[in-house]
Amino acid sequence: MQSANMLLRRIVRSSVLPFATQHGMKKDLFPLRRTLSLSLCLKQDKSCEPLEKLDLDEWKKVMKSGLQEEVSEMVSEPKELSSLAAARETLEMWRLAGRAVPENMSEEQLKTFMECPSKSAKKKYLKYLHLKELYKKNDKRKMDEKRERRLEAQDQDSRTDETKKSPFVCLWSRTMDKAYNWRAAQSMIFGQPLVFDMSYEKDMSVREVSNTVRQIVMSESSNRRSVDPFHIHFCNFKDDSLYHREFIKNYREAWDKLLITVTGQCYTEIFPKDKLIYLTADSPKVMKAFDHDKIYIVGSMVDKSIKRGVSLARAKRLGLETAALPLDKYLLWSTGAKNLTLDQMMHILLTLKDTADWKKALEFVPKRKYCDFVNKPVKELKKTLDLISTLKLGKGREKEEKQFAKSYPKRYKLK
């Protein structure tokens, strides 16, 4: 029996095992070797002790446990890989079906997706990842656009620098600057004064003050370039105030060379009260024509929250005459407040001073705020607009019918 067992082992080692190792089947033959050896041993034991019985159930359990241990080692890793691949395939199918699925998902995200308890939770998680991916793409696109714009601006700056270097352009700019400065110097002696009231720093935030200063800078440049400029006065101006710091930021070294009058005194101490007119949108009095003998005051204020009546209250406390621009008389106002920026006010006053034409002056009002210029008298337009509004909303229909019945015969009554 021992010789037969040895013979069987030699056959397996010489022929079967090299074939199995060549074709990757060595692990599959280990259970077979085990069963053959066990069967031979059992046969040998049977011959020696024929009276003892073999427990086949226990033998099957032992064999199954050994096989399961060997197979579990081989199959544990591919199971996870197969589940991840299946999840990726389902996500690809959902993407092709048009659902909100991210294009790229990491293994951690796939595992969290598989661990979601319900289908709705999986959908929500995929939607969250999809939106996150879209935001990232959008931010990247914006950064690329900013980079392109920066490069374009650099190219334009380089081109403009090249043009500025040309001697003719340099000579032209110098002569024009001299001419503008000469006009501004003449306006300081002979020009009509225009006052900017700089006493509204407490009523504004830091951002609003910086916007105000920026608008005043644009107003000063347009005034300097005009044919007949104003003599600009900055009244109630305090040194080392927020206004002062913002002006130095904008003008730098040119702040001390500006051809304007800067004073800490109030305008009532410099000019007579009967010549001062405070321009404010809250004034009940409407400005009819530009007066060259008067001194107009503009409040240096940009109010985002639109605090009504601040400049009007200040003018009343000082006992000054007020006026508002005739916007309703010449414009069909559509939306927005009737407050204009300081540079728009400067353009309007300069045009009125040169031409005395309200239609030309009010062209500097933003187009989004009005529909068109008024061609008919204002009272007729108001009547027609009120009638249209009552017919549209259905309010006051009975009053209209009664008024119509009084003015017309009974046969023309409204039904």
C-alpha positions as CSV (number, residue, x, y, z in Angstrom):
1,M,0.0,0.0,0.0
2,Q,2.8,2.3,0.8
3,S,4.5,1.5,-2.5
4,A,1.2,2.5,-4.3
5,N,1.0,5.8,-2.4
6,M,4.6,6.6,-3.3
7,L,3.9,5.7,-6.9
8,L,0.9,8.1,-7.0
9,R,2.9,10.9,-5.6
10,R,5.7,10.5,-8.1
11,I,3.1,10.6,-11.0
12,V,1.6,13.8,-9.6
13,R,5.0,15.5,-9.2
14,S,6.4,14.4,-12.5
15,S,3.5,15.0,-14.9
16,V,0.5,16.8,-13.3
17,L,2.3,19.5,-11.2
18,P,4.5,20.9,-14.1
19,F,1.5,21.1,-16.3
20,A,-0.5,22.9,-13.6
21,T,2.3,25.4,-12.9
22,Q,2.7,26.1,-16.6
23,H,-1.1,27.0,-17.0
24,G,-1.6,28.7,-13.6
25,M,-3.6,25.8,-12.1
26,K,-1.4,25.0,-9.2
27,K,-3.8,26.3,-6.5
28,D,-6.7,24.3,-8.0
29,L,-4.7,21.0,-7.7
30,F,-3.9,21.5,-4.0
31,P,-7.4,20.2,-2.9
32,L,-7.1,17.3,-5.3
33,R,-3.7,16.3,-3.8
34,R,-5.2,16.6,-0.4
35,T,-8.2,14.4,-1.2
36,L,-6.0,11.7,-2.9
37,S,-3.6,11.5,0.0
38,L,-6.5,11.4,2.5
39,S,-8.3,8.7,0.6
40,L,-5.1,6.6,0.5
41,C,-4.6,7.0,4.2
42,L,-8.2,6.1,4.9
43,K,-7.9,3.0,2.8
44,Q,-4.7,2.1,4.7
45,D,-6.5,2.6,8.0
46,K,-9.5,0.5,6.8
47,S,-7.2,-2.3,6.0
48,C,-5.6,-2.1,9.4
49,E,-8.8,-1.5,11.4
50,P,-11.8,-2.7,9.5
51,L,-14.2,-2.5,12.5
52,E,-14.0,1.3,12.9
53,K,-16.5,3.4,10.9
54,L,-15.6,6.7,9.0
55,D,-17.7,9.8,9.7
56,L,-18.3,11.1,6.2
57,D,-20.1,14.3,7.3
58,E,-17.1,15.5,9.3
59,W,-14.8,14.8,6.4
60,K,-17.0,16.9,4.1
61,K,-17.0,19.8,6.6
62,V,-13.2,19.7,6.8
63,M,-12.8,19.6,3.0
64,K,-15.3,22.5,2.5
65,S,-13.7,24.7,5.1
66,G,-10.3,24.3,3.5
67,L,-11.6,25.0,0.1
68,Q,-13.5,28.1,1.3
69,E,-10.4,29.5,3.0
70,E,-8.3,29.1,-0.2
71,V,-11.1,30.5,-2.4
72,S,-11.9,33.5,-0.1
73,E,-8.3,34.7,-0.3
74,M,-8.5,34.7,-4.1
75,V,-12.0,36.2,-4.4
76,S,-12.1,38.9,-1.6
77,E,-10.2,41.6,-3.6
78,P,-11.9,41.1,-7.0
79,K,-15.3,41.4,-5.3
80,E,-14.6,45.0,-4.4
81,L,-13.2,45.7,-7.8
82,S,-16.2,44.2,-9.5
83,S,-18.7,46.3,-7.4
84,L,-16.8,49.5,-8.2
85,A,-16.8,48.7,-11.9
86,A,-20.5,48.0,-11.7
87,A,-21.1,51.3,-10.0
88,R,-19.1,53.1,-12.7
89,E,-21.1,51.4,-15.4
90,T,-24.4,52.4,-13.8
91,L,-23.2,56.0,-13.5
92,E,-22.2,56.0,-17.2
93,M,-25.6,54.7,-18.1
94,W,-27.3,57.5,-16.0
95,R,-25.0,60.1,-17.6
96,L,-26.1,58.9,-21.1
97,A,-29.7,59.0,-20.0
98,G,-29.3,62.7,-19.2
99,R,-29.2,62.7,-15.4
100,A,-27.1,65.0,-13.3
101,V,-24.0,62.9,-12.8
102,P,-20.4,64.1,-12.4
103,E,-17.9,63.3,-15.1
104,N,-15.1,62.3,-12.8
105,M,-15.5,60.4,-9.5
106,S,-12.8,59.1,-7.2
107,E,-12.9,55.7,-5.5
108,E,-13.8,57.3,-2.2
109,Q,-16.7,59.1,-3.8
110,L,-17.8,55.8,-5.4
111,K,-17.7,54.0,-2.1
112,T,-19.8,56.8,-0.4
113,F,-22.2,56.6,-3.3
114,M,-22.5,52.8,-2.8
115,E,-23.0,53.2,0.9
116,C,-26.0,55.5,0.5
117,P,-29.0,53.9,2.1
118,S,-31.7,54.7,-0.5
119,K,-32.0,55.6,-4.2
120,S,-33.1,59.2,-3.4
121,A,-30.0,59.6,-1.2
122,K,-27.8,58.4,-4.1
123,K,-29.5,60.9,-6.5
124,K,-28.9,63.8,-4.1
125,Y,-25.3,62.9,-3.6
126,L,-24.7,62.7,-7.3
127,K,-26.5,66.0,-7.8
128,Y,-24.3,67.6,-5.2
129,L,-21.1,66.3,-6.9
130,H,-22.4,67.4,-10.3
131,L,-23.0,71.0,-9.0
132,K,-19.7,71.1,-7.3
133,E,-18.0,70.0,-10.6
134,L,-20.0,72.7,-12.5
135,Y,-18.9,75.4,-10.0
136,K,-15.3,74.4,-10.4
137,K,-15.5,74.5,-14.2
138,N,-17.2,77.9,-14.1
139,D,-14.5,79.3,-11.7
140,K,-11.8,78.0,-14.1
141,R,-13.5,79.6,-17.1
142,K,-13.8,82.9,-15.3
143,M,-10.1,82.8,-14.3
144,D,-9.2,82.0,-17.9
145,E,-11.3,85.0,-19.2
146,K,-9.7,87.3,-16.6
147,R,-6.2,86.1,-17.7
148,E,-7.1,86.8,-21.4
149,R,-8.5,90.2,-20.5
150,R,-5.4,91.0,-18.5
151,L,-3.2,90.0,-21.4
152,E,-5.3,92.1,-23.8
153,A,-5.0,95.1,-21.5
154,Q,-1.3,94.7,-21.3
155,D,-1.1,94.6,-25.1
156,Q,-3.2,97.7,-25.4
157,D,-1.1,99.5,-22.7
158,S,2.1,98.6,-24.6
159,R,0.5,100.0,-27.8
160,T,-0.6,103.2,-26.1
161,D,2.8,103.6,-24.6
162,E,4.3,103.4,-28.0
163,T,1.9,106.0,-29.4
164,K,2.5,108.2,-26.4
165,K,6.2,108.2,-27.1
166,S,5.7,109.8,-30.5
167,P,6.8,113.4,-30.4
168,F,3.7,114.8,-32.1
169,V,1.3,113.3,-29.5
170,C,3.5,114.4,-26.6
171,L,3.6,118.0,-28.0
172,W,-0.2,118.0,-28.6
173,S,-1.0,116.7,-25.1
174,R,1.3,119.3,-23.5
175,T,-0.2,122.2,-25.4
176,M,-3.8,121.0,-24.6
177,D,-2.9,120.7,-20.9
178,K,-1.5,124.2,-20.9
179,A,-4.7,125.5,-22.6
180,Y,-7.0,123.7,-20.1
181,N,-4.9,125.0,-17.2
182,W,-5.1,128.5,-18.6
183,R,-8.9,128.3,-18.8
184,A,-9.1,127.0,-15.3
185,A,-6.8,129.7,-14.0
186,Q,-9.0,132.4,-15.8
187,S,-12.1,130.8,-14.2
188,M,-10.6,131.3,-10.8
189,I,-10.6,135.0,-11.4
190,F,-13.6,135.7,-13.8
191,G,-15.6,132.4,-13.7
192,Q,-18.9,131.7,-12.1
193,P,-18.5,129.9,-8.8
194,L,-19.8,126.4,-8.2
195,V,-19.8,125.0,-4.7
196,F,-19.4,121.4,-3.6
197,D,-20.7,121.0,0.0
198,M,-18.2,118.6,1.7
199,S,-20.1,118.3,5.0
200,Y,-21.8,114.8,4.4
201,E,-18.9,112.6,5.5
202,K,-20.9,111.4,8.7
203,D,-23.9,110.5,6.6
204,M,-22.0,108.0,4.4
205,S,-20.0,104.8,4.6
206,V,-16.3,104.6,3.6
207,R,-17.3,103.0,0.3
208,E,-19.8,105.8,-0.4
209,V,-17.2,108.5,0.3
210,S,-14.8,106.8,-2.1
211,N,-17.5,106.8,-4.8
212,T,-18.3,110.4,-4.1
213,V,-14.6,111.5,-4.5
214,R,-14.3,109.5,-7.7
215,Q,-17.4,111.3,-9.1
216,I,-16.0,114.7,-8.0
217,V,-12.7,113.9,-9.8
218,M,-14.6,113.2,-13.0
219,S,-16.5,116.4,-12.5
220,E,-13.4,118.4,-12.1
221,S,-11.8,116.9,-15.3
222,S,-14.9,117.6,-17.4
223,N,-15.1,121.2,-16.0
224,R,-11.4,121.8,-16.8
225,R,-11.9,120.6,-20.4
226,S,-15.1,122.7,-21.0
227,V,-15.1,126.0,-23.0
228,D,-16.2,128.2,-20.1
229,P,-15.4,126.3,-16.8
230,F,-16.8,127.0,-13.4
231,H,-14.6,128.2,-10.5
232,I,-15.0,125.2,-8.2
233,H,-15.1,125.6,-4.4
234,F,-14.8,122.8,-1.9
235,C,-16.4,124.2,1.2
236,N,-16.6,122.7,4.7
237,F,-13.5,120.7,3.8
238,K,-11.4,119.4,6.7
239,D,-7.8,118.4,6.6
240,D,-6.9,114.7,7.3
241,S,-10.6,113.8,6.8
242,L,-11.8,110.8,4.8
243,Y,-12.5,113.1,1.8
244,H,-8.9,114.4,2.0
245,R,-7.4,111.0,2.1
246,E,-9.4,109.8,-0.8
247,F,-8.5,112.9,-2.9
248,I,-4.8,112.2,-2.2
249,K,-5.3,108.6,-3.4
250,N,-6.8,109.7,-6.6
251,Y,-4.7,112.8,-7.4
252,R,-1.4,112.0,-5.7
253,E,1.1,114.7,-6.4
254,A,-1.4,116.7,-8.5
255,W,-3.6,117.5,-5.5
256,D,-1.6,120.6,-4.5
257,K,-1.5,121.8,-8.1
258,L,-5.3,121.8,-8.7
259,L,-6.8,125.1,-9.9
260,I,-9.7,125.0,-7.4
261,T,-10.4,126.7,-4.1
262,V,-10.4,124.4,-1.0
263,T,-11.6,125.9,2.3
264,G,-12.8,124.8,5.6
265,Q,-15.3,127.7,5.8
266,C,-19.0,127.4,5.0
267,Y,-20.3,128.9,1.8
268,T,-22.6,131.2,3.7
269,E,-19.5,132.9,5.2
270,I,-17.9,133.4,1.7
271,F,-20.9,134.4,-0.5
272,P,-24.1,136.4,0.2
273,K,-27.1,134.2,1.0
274,D,-29.4,135.8,-1.5
275,K,-27.1,134.6,-4.4
276,L,-26.9,131.0,-3.2
277,I,-29.2,128.2,-4.6
278,Y,-29.0,124.7,-3.2
279,L,-29.6,122.1,-5.9
280,T,-31.5,119.1,-4.4
281,A,-33.9,116.5,-5.8
282,D,-36.2,116.9,-2.8
283,S,-36.9,120.6,-3.4
284,P,-40.5,121.6,-4.1
285,K,-39.3,124.4,-6.3
286,V,-38.4,123.5,-9.9
287,M,-35.6,125.2,-11.7
288,K,-36.9,127.0,-14.8
289,A,-33.7,128.5,-16.3
290,F,-30.0,128.7,-15.6
291,D,-29.1,132.0,-13.9
292,H,-25.5,133.2,-14.5
293,D,-25.6,135.6,-11.5
294,K,-26.5,132.9,-9.0
295,I,-24.1,130.5,-7.2
296,Y,-25.3,126.9,-7.2
297,I,-24.4,124.4,-4.5
298,V,-24.2,120.7,-5.0
299,G,-24.2,118.3,-2.1
300,S,-21.1,116.0,-2.2
301,M,-23.0,112.9,-1.4
302,V,-23.6,109.4,-2.9
303,D,-26.3,107.8,-1.0
304,K,-26.9,104.1,-1.8
305,S,-29.8,103.8,0.7
306,I,-31.3,107.1,-0.6
307,K,-31.9,109.0,2.6
308,R,-34.5,111.5,1.5
309,G,-34.4,115.1,2.6
310,V,-30.9,115.3,4.1
311,S,-29.7,118.1,1.7
312,L,-33.1,119.9,1.8
313,A,-33.0,120.0,5.6
314,R,-29.5,121.4,5.6
315,A,-30.5,124.1,3.2
316,K,-33.5,125.0,5.3
317,R,-31.5,125.2,8.4
318,L,-29.2,127.7,6.7
319,G,-32.1,129.6,5.2
320,L,-31.1,129.1,1.6
321,E,-33.1,129.0,-1.6
322,T,-33.5,125.5,-3.1
323,A,-34.2,124.1,-6.6
324,A,-34.6,120.8,-8.4
325,L,-34.0,120.0,-12.0
326,P,-37.2,119.9,-14.1
327,L,-37.0,116.2,-14.9
328,D,-40.8,115.6,-15.0
329,K,-41.3,118.5,-17.3
330,Y,-39.0,117.3,-20.0
331,L,-38.7,113.6,-19.5
332,L,-41.2,110.7,-19.3
333,W,-39.7,109.1,-16.2
334,S,-39.9,105.3,-16.1
335,T,-38.0,103.7,-13.2
336,G,-35.5,104.6,-10.5
337,A,-34.9,107.5,-8.1
338,K,-34.5,111.0,-9.5
339,N,-31.1,111.4,-7.9
340,L,-28.2,111.9,-10.4
341,T,-24.5,111.4,-9.9
342,L,-22.2,114.4,-9.4
343,D,-20.5,114.1,-12.8
344,Q,-23.9,114.0,-14.5
345,M,-24.9,117.1,-12.6
346,M,-21.7,118.8,-13.7
347,H,-22.3,117.9,-17.4
348,I,-25.9,119.2,-17.2
349,L,-24.9,122.5,-15.6
350,L,-22.0,123.1,-18.1
351,T,-24.4,122.4,-21.0
352,L,-27.0,124.8,-19.6
353,K,-24.4,127.4,-19.0
354,D,-23.1,127.2,-22.6
355,T,-26.4,126.6,-24.6
356,A,-29.4,127.2,-22.2
357,D,-31.1,124.2,-23.9
358,W,-32.7,121.8,-21.4
359,K,-33.1,119.1,-24.0
360,K,-29.4,119.0,-24.7
361,A,-28.5,119.2,-21.0
362,L,-30.8,116.4,-20.0
363,E,-29.3,114.0,-22.5
364,F,-26.7,113.3,-19.8
365,V,-29.5,111.6,-17.7
366,P,-29.1,107.8,-18.0
367,K,-31.3,106.3,-20.8
368,R,-32.5,103.5,-18.5
369,K,-34.3,106.0,-16.2
370,Y,-36.6,107.6,-18.7
371,C,-38.7,106.5,-21.8
372,D,-38.5,109.6,-24.0
373,F,-38.6,113.4,-24.0
374,V,-42.0,115.1,-23.5
375,N,-43.6,116.6,-26.7
376,K,-47.1,117.4,-25.4
377,P,-48.0,119.5,-22.3
378,V,-47.5,117.7,-19.1
379,K,-51.1,118.0,-17.9
380,E,-52.5,116.2,-20.9
381,L,-49.9,113.5,-20.6
382,K,-50.7,113.0,-16.9
383,K,-54.4,112.8,-17.7
384,T,-53.9,110.1,-20.4
385,L,-51.5,108.1,-18.2
386,D,-54.0,108.3,-15.3
387,L,-56.8,107.1,-17.6
388,I,-54.7,104.2,-18.9
389,S,-53.8,103.1,-15.4
390,T,-57.4,103.2,-14.2
391,L,-58.6,101.2,-17.2
392,K,-55.8,98.7,-16.8
393,L,-56.3,98.2,-13.0
394,G,-60.1,98.5,-13.1
395,K,-60.1,101.1,-10.3
396,G,-62.4,104.2,-10.4
397,R,-64.4,102.9,-13.3
398,E,-67.7,104.2,-11.8
399,K,-66.3,107.7,-11.5
400,E,-65.2,107.6,-15.1
401,E,-68.7,106.5,-16.2
402,K,-70.3,109.3,-14.2
403,Q,-68.0,111.9,-15.6
404,F,-68.6,110.6,-19.1
405,A,-72.4,110.7,-18.5
406,K,-72.3,114.3,-17.4
407,S,-70.2,115.5,-20.3
408,Y,-72.0,113.5,-23.1
409,P,-75.6,112.6,-24.0
410,K,-77.3,109.4,-22.7
411,R,-77.0,107.5,-26.0
412,Y,-73.2,107.5,-25.7
413,K,-73.2,106.0,-22.2
414,L,-70.7,103.2,-21.4
415,K,-72.2,99.8,-21.1
